[in-house]
Amino acid sequence: MGSTNQASMVYSLGFKKQFAKEVVKCKLFDDGKYNPEGEKKFMLLNPFKPTGDNRTTVIVNNRGGNTDYVMVDRNRNAMLQVFGGNIQQDFKTIGTVKESSSASYGKTSYTYKFYLPDGAQVAEATVDGLSSKVANIYTFKDGRRQSATIRMKATAEDDIATWLAKNFYL
């Protein structure tokens, strides 16, 4: 459903135009539908390079051209809980979350990937360090980068899941 492939492109003044040309040149979409062969070509021309320079990461969201996904029908006013990676509201599992961490230069970053019950990835959030009060969130439905306030690292899964549910991503 959602590709985990990443590509890198140099971010410059004309980035948007350059990116659009690459998408068209590689035929990433054909007749408005996602083209797996186009993704392969795009990945070959723009391999992922995790560096600290002025590159920007491009996350390919392969949803077959469909950005509308089906969320679980439930009482949205009910309390939301995250337990053992399962996100529940109104006694129904509305999604799952997976946490991972990485350390770099003495700082630990935590990544949270949120999924609908059908396995479609909804969002990816990062929290930098144990004392951070902000989660940086990328939402796959609309391709937006946003931030949400968290109380502390220990409540990050709950806080981010609540934010996603309130904003109709979960």
N, C-alpha and C positions, 0 to 999 in steps of 0.2 A: 504494500500500500504506500508507504512512505520511504523514499530512498534515503539511505544514510550517507550517500556519496557527498563529498565536498570538493569544491574546486577553488582555486585562488586566481585572482586577477589583480593587477596593480591598480590601486585607487588613485585616479588623477582627476583633473578638472573635467575631462570629458568622459568620465566613467559610465554614466547612464547611457550615453550614446554608444560607447564601445560595447557595453554589456548587451544592449539591444541588438547590435549588429552580430555579435557572437551567437545569440539565441537564434536569430534568423539564419545565419550562415550554417549553423549546425543542424538546423531543422529540428530544434528541441520540441517544437509543437508542429503537428501537421494537420491541417483543417481543424484547428482548435483543440486537437487531442494530443496528449503526451506521446512522444515518439522515443522508445527505448534506444533505438539506433542513434538518434540525435543526441541523447544523453551520453552515449559512449564516445561520440565524436567530441562533444563539449568537454568531457573529462580528459580526453587525450590532449586537447589543445590548451587546457587550463588546469594542469595537475595541482593537487592540493599541496601547499608548501607552508607548514606552520612556522612562520617566522615573525619577528617583531617589527618588520619593516612596514611600509605603507600598503600592504595587501589587504584586501577584504575577502572574507569567506563567503562563498555562495553555496547555500544549502538547496539542493534540488528536492522539491516536494513532488513526488510522483503520485498523484491521486487520480490519474487517468483524465486529467482536465476537470475533475469534479472537486470543487472546494466546499460543496455542501455535504456535510456528513450528519449522520443521525445520532443525536444524543438520546440518552435514556429518559423516557417520560417519567416524571416524578413530581412530588411537591417540592418546588424550589425554595419554599420558606422553611422546610425542615432543616434540622441541624446536619451539618456536613462533618464526617469523620474520616480520618485516614488511619488504617490499622493494617499492619503487615503488608503494606504496598497496595492495599485495596482502598478505593475511595468510595464511600457510601453516603447516600442521602435518601431519606424517606425509606430506609431499610432496603434499598436497592443499590447494587454495585453500579456506579456511574463511570468508573474508570480505574486505572492503575497508575502507579508511579514507581519509577526505578531511580535509585540514587547511586551516583558514583563520585569519586573525588580524585583530585590530582594535586600534586605539590610542585611548586616552582618558585625558586628564589626565596625559600623559607616561608612561603605563603600557600595555604591550602584553599583550593576552589572546589565547590560542591556543585555538581550538575544533577538536575532532576528532569527526567523525561516522563511526560504525562501522556497516557493513551486512553482511548475509548475502549469499552469492553470488546469491540470487534478487532482491536489491534491497531487501529488508525492512530498515528501520533498526533496529538493535539498541540503540544508545546514543549519547549525545552527551556529550562530556567537555570541560571547560574547565581550562586551566592559566593562572594569572595571573603573567606575567612570566617571564624567563629563569631566575631563581634559585629558583622555586617547587619544592617537593618534594611537592606535593599536587595531585591531579587531582580535580575535582568531577565526578561522573558521574551522569547521568540515564539510567536503563534503561527502555526502552519496554515490555518484557515485563511488568513488574510496577509500573511507574510510580514507582519509588523513586529517591530522591536519596541517593547514597552518595559516599564519597571513597576514594581509593586512593593509596598512596605511590608516587612516581616517583623515580628516581635523579637525573635532571636533565632539562631540556627536550629535549635531543637524543635521549633514550631514551624520551620520553613515549609515542609510538605503540606501541613494543614493550611497555612496562610496562603500559599500559592494556589492550592487546589480551591480554596474558598474564592480567591480572586478570579480564577478561571471560570468557576461556576457562575459567579455573579455577572461576569462579562460574556456569558453564553458561549464559552469555549468547551466547557464540560457539561 
